[in-house]
Each structure stands twice: as C-alpha cells, then as structure tokens.
Amino acid sequence: MNIADSYRLLGLRAGATYEDIKTAYRRLARQLHPDLNPNDDRAKERFIRITEAYQFLLSILPAEVSSQDPSVAAEPAEIKVKVHKVAQNPDAPELSLVDRHLLQSSYEQLQDLFKQKKFPRAIALAEGLAQRFPDHPDVRQWQAITYHRWGQHLIQDRDYEKARNYLKKALRTDPHNRRLWAEIEQDFRRLEEKIYRRR
C-alpha cells in the first residue's frame, strides 16, 4: 500500500485533508460494509482495501484529531521526522509538519519502487506529489529522476521510442539539473547506438 494508491482507493486527490480522508472513508464504508452486502465478495474485498488505505493514511498523517473522535488516538505533541538532505533545500517553500512527513514518506516509497522496478507506480507517485507541491524543487527533481529511471529501463526493454519520450520529459521537468543533463546525454548516445545497430 502506498500513498497514491491509498488516495485513489478513497476517491481522493493527493494532499486531501484529514477531514476529507475521514469523510471519504465513512461514505465508502457505509456503501461497502459486509453487513449491508452479505453476498457480495467484491464489496467485502473493497471494504478491506479502503480500510487498509484509511489506516495507512492516518498512520502517516499527523491528524488534526478532534477529542470527540475516540476511534482515533491523539498524536504525541512532538513528532520527529527524519529529514532527508534534499528537504533542506533553501529554495524550497516552507512546509508544515504534515507536508514534511508526507514528503519524507514519499521519498522512501520512491526508493522502494525503484528497487522493485515498479516504474509506472513510481511515476504515479511522483506526479501526484508534483500536483500537491507544484513549486517544490525537490519534488520536481524526484519527478525528473523517476522519468529518467523509467527511460533507462525502457532502453533495456528495447522500447526505444517510448524511452526517448521519457528522457525528454525528464529534461523538461528539471531543466537546470546539470548532472541529470549529463546522464541523459549518455543515455541518448546509448539509445542512438542501439537504434543504429538494429538497422
């Protein structure tokens, strides 16, 4: 379960508020509850998945918990968040604790998705973050790196046209990243060599 999947299962856009998440879950839970759908296995399965998504989002979101909701435990007063070095970018906009936590969690998920070579899911996560944080330079960099990794993978899979498109997309996403330009230039050379050999 990752952030993008959890929002999607609850029918929400990335960055929805705690109240939005709670409202969406309650609405779907009423529709899909096994007691209301005793003979519908698909409803039961969806109920389980939305419950997991809801619990996952609550676990990463320091909730603005109201004391009237006894089903959700209050968060401790101070939440320590590991800050990756990219989060200290001086050009980055000031973020709330919730947003910093979301970025850190998303960064870790991206790393896992890269290791598992689940590039389409990594792209979905990066694009969701870019919608949520359109002016954040680190998010733009992650999105470009994700397109770049997918492009490299597509070269290995011999899907050269698609690879070229994603490499160009990476450059357009983070055009001032010199290191990225250098790496993509090498990838373009490799791509041209492979295309030339095929002829």
C-alpha positions, 0 to 999 in steps of 0.5 A: 500500500502506498500513498497514491494508491491509498488516495485513489482507493478513497476517491481522493486527490493527493494532499486531501485533508484529514477531514476529507480522508475521514469523510471519504472513508465513512461514505465508502464504508457505509456503501461497502460494509459486509453487513449491508452486502452479505453476498457480495465478495467484491464489496467485502474485498473493497471494504478491506482495501479502503480500510487498509488505505484509511489506516495507512493514511492516518498512520502517516498523517499527523491528524488534526484529531478532534477529542470527540473522535475516540476511534482515533488516538491523539498524536504525541505533541512532538513528532520527529521526522527524519529529514532527508538532505534534499528537504533542506533545500533553501529554495524550497517553500516552507512546509508544515509538519504534515507536508514534511512527513508526507514528503519524507514518506514519499521519498522512501516509497520512491526508493522502494519502487525503484528497487522493485522496478515498479516504474509506472507506480513510481511515476504515479507517485511522483506526479501526484506529489508534483500536483500537491507541491507544484513549486517544490524543487525537490519534488520536481527533481524526484519527478525528473529522476523517476522519468529518467529511471523509467527511460533507462529501463525502457532502453533495456526493454528495447522500447526505444521510442517510448524511452526517448519520450521519457528522457525528454520529459525528464529534461523538461521537468528539471531543466537546470539539473546539470548532472541529470543533463549529463546522464541523459546525454549518455543515455541518448548516445546509448539509445542512438547506438542501439537504434543504429545497430538494429538497422 
